[in-house]
Amino acid sequence: MQSRKNYAALALLTLAFAACSGGQDANAPVSRDDASNAADEKIADTTMVETAVMEVEGEAPAASAAAVAFAAECDQRIDAADELFNALEASEGPHTVDTTLESYNDLGIALYNGYAKSSLYANAHPDESVREAGRECEQRFDELNTRLSLSRPLFSAISTIDVSAEDEATRFFYEKQLRDFRRAGVDKDEETRARISAIREELLVIGQQFSKNIAEDVRSIELDSVDDLEGLPQDFIDAHPPNEEGKIVITTNYPDYFPFSRYAKNDAARKALTTQYMSRGYPANEPVLEQMIEKRHELANLLGYPNWAEYVTEDKMVASAENAADFIEKVADLARPRAKLDENVLVARLRQDYPNVDSVGIWQRNFVDNLVREEQFEVDSKLIRQYFAYDRVRDGIFELISDLFDVQITPWQTEVWDDSVESYELKDGDRLIGRFYLDMHPRDGKFKHAAAFPIVAGITGKQTPVAALMCNFPGGDGTEGLMEHSQVNTFLHEFGHLIHFLFAGDHRWVGNSGIAAEWDFAEAPSQMLEEWIYDKQTLQSFGLNDKGEPIPDELIDKMNAARKFGLGMGNRQQMFYAAISLNYYNRDPASFELLPLMKQLQAEYSPYDYLADTHFYTSFGHLDGYSAIYYTYAWSKVIALDMFSRFAEDGIRNTATAREYRDKVLAVGGARPAAVSVKDFLGRPYNFEAFAESLAVDGEGAGPLE
Ligand SMILES: [Zn+2]
């Protein structure tokens, strides 16, 4: 996600940062602190990504030798890119594919590699001053990219190239470049272009302020007695002794908030903490968000669009703000019957303790969801963890990918930025497909979520793709690193981005290479791969305890039953978030106020009532990064399940189907519209059927009480 945000800024060259990330992305939280997969924590994680950005603040460390060296490398890379850019601007033509477009592509590659390496170091290098140097370098590439995107001479040169005799991939790349130039505003007059640049810069600062206000607004409640901690694990209780005044302080930080919202039996205390949690960023962020929305509206108008949502959906699969609205409506409708069943189960359980309730409050959802999972689905996460030691999980995922796609993963001897980082090569027989790093365990100052970071774009005949997975899983510290099932799921999800990037690393044009398809498709391959992590054969191949016994059938059955529970309410809540995201951006900012519109959307979509005195939108970090398109995650899911339907039919380990999928979807990268690739693989256009089936209430039902 963090990378995606940058990608959005890098309009011109479609750098295709493979982003992904934690939170809303993975079905599971990715930090070690909160290992549960209650549907709503997705949202929480998303703001965590934003807070990671904020670590930028603070005193600059003294530069180490490594930082000085990296800064010098950055200078060199920027100079080299500048030189290519200046030469292109000065070139008089004639402009052809083999001359100008190739040079332009080289410039794109220089930008891609330079930006990617700085981003990697900014997020992963163990030396703080190198991380700082990485962030500075990222900004310089950002600035250079903005200059490119508004360069008239460059645009004129590119637009006179004749591509009519070229192959489909070249023509597609070319059309995307022209479109992105126009979307950047290159064809506007000088005054307008200056205003566009100014707004972009302002938006960057506004976005940083928005994140900062969320990250810094740590709130708390005070409890009078240890009795108020009833239900919480002993290690939590031990870590929260009464202070000098005899009060126990519980904060809105994740390591406090998530266990407390899940386990605390004191309903009033849970409600008080949730109220604080959902007030983070208020009131400071209200004017900041208003400004963000206004500036984006102005920017969209300057670029010739009626509002920001129209602008930002135009180059996505969804294609228009109206289609996005229809999509949200459709998913919300599909989820409604199952949401009702979910709610019945939760209310019935709540009534055992609180006889008068007739609905689930937002401060009760994690608590009661957990109770139902423990009591009725008997999913014992402590038991499950015994089967997922980190090393075995990693080897199991390697084996799954190797078998499915008929490839080999072997160690790669190279330098790494930290001793704990592993490096590998992905090969197809003798052919090297790409290389990757695994940086999988927490470290001070490291990126705190889970994501795939591109490092080198794969360009045919020029460079082999390289990427890194950055996660924060247990292990790597001498322990066996027992993982939650949700973390295994996250591992495979991120690995999905990795292989997508590497398989798509054999293209002539940088804008077609890697995860370069439309943003709302980007999560589909990873979400599809998650299906394997509920497959018995796959799980039992590497899910072994320390006696070497495979995870029992019965436990896997329970995990699958529990997986469906909560999907109805979870999807409706997600559509509520998607609706806020879209509706704040699809109209004139002067025509609405934040709180009343949010309340109206909540009543329409959310399974939970508005909690008095809260202002959720001031801590909804994705209103910056995703802006209007929070729907994308659900959109990708629809396509993921549709693509999986072929595996469901042909067999989940069918290598011929996997080969077809690799060739027709993954390897294609961004060389054609994603819808065309999916149709090629499925033999028909994608549809909603498999997704609707996943929410159907007939047959399996929503819960054991039904
Ligand atoms: Zn992802």
Boltz pocket constraint, residues with backbone or C-beta under 6 A from the ligand:
constraints:
  - pocket:
      binder: B
      contacts: [[A, 19], [A, 20], [A, 21], [A, 25], [A, 26], [A, 493], [A, 494], [A, 497], [A, 522], [A, 523], [A, 526]]
      max_distance: 6.0
